[in-house]
Amino acid sequence: MTEGSVALEGVTKRYGTETVVAGVSLAIAPGEFFTLLGPSGSGKTTTLSMLAGFVMADEGRVMLGGQDMTHVPPRGRGLGMVFQNYAIFPHLNVAENVAFPLTVKRAPKAEIAARVAEALEMVKLTGFETRYARQLSGGQQQRVALARAIVAHPRIVLMDEPLGALDKNLRYHMQVEIKEISRRLGMTVIYVTHDQEEALTMSDRIAIMERGRIAQMGPPREVYENPDSSFVAAFLGEANLLPARRDGQAVAGPGGARFQAGAGALASAEGLLFIRPEKVTISAAAAGEGANTLPGQVRHTSFLGNVVRYAVEVPEGAVVLCDAANGAGAVLHAPGDPVRLNWRAEDCRLLAA
């Protein structure tokens, strides 16, 4: 079944001498929530624009539902779209805004009314039908844009930074709602964001883009815990990256300390030892030793609510971040305290510098 499937085959886009997207290929299954994640200028929005038809690819093919749509204009692609600025028409009320895609298609009035009521119920805006944009909060406007995108029951919906203007708490609630609605309707969602936490929370798979190419693609946990490069490790959440080198079957790190690393981690002779802060255990300096341990001294502490983040200076002046749970009975370490850091071999990797 190809309805709702999306594929890019060697898609390239250039502006003058600059290649913005370089030979991107990917396949998205029907009903999948797929996120394009990357810093500004990585090519993610241009890639989404080529899917939408707002930008035409210079090379490659855009396949939607198994059909070649590379040169089809936006209105012929049958996509739902949600953007960061919402693009709500100020002269139309909520019901008229949501109905717009069906009105353009000249759908029967009874069908329009039923679809609009259904969409507004999904986004929890029943009762707001006669209000105008100026009478709505930012979160309510975002819901109107979402309702308009889904009212025609598209198989594929594109979303470009739709939650960027919302505060943190509202963003989280909208993330949950968008994910739930996409599952209920069986929609394929291609979502663009530069927010790593948002991508991890919502996605079935993530493609991390760097300089117009896909640096790594996979399920959130896989790319987070097993990055293929220092770029992916550093971009997708906090990461410790310590200068290290392969030394037989071990890894030599700061101060000549030797570490064991996870499978596939010894692909490079010289590189960076990668480990996430939450995988590092901090304890008093006198607490035991092991294969993966470093002595250090606390330089800074940061209270982040559910965790306390320590910046610990280890041999050769390197700094390791450690996240400790702020639970009942937790032992707190003050700046200047000598400590010992430990982690499991399977939680670290040696990456190319």
Secondary structure by P-SEA (a helix, b strand, c coil): ccccbbbbcbbbbbccccccccccccccccccccccccccccaaaaaaaaaaccccccbbbbbccccccccccccccbbbbbcccccccccccaaaaaaaaaaaacccaaaaaaaaaaaaaaaccccccccccccccaaaaaaaaaaaaccccccbbbbccccccccaaaaaaaaaaaaaaaaaaccccccccccaaaaaacccbbbbbccccccccccaaaaaaccccaaaaaaacbbbbcbbbbcccccccccccccccccccccccbbbbccccccccccccccccccbbbbbbbccccccccbbbbbcccccbbbbbbbbbbccbbbbbcccccbbbbbccccbbbccc
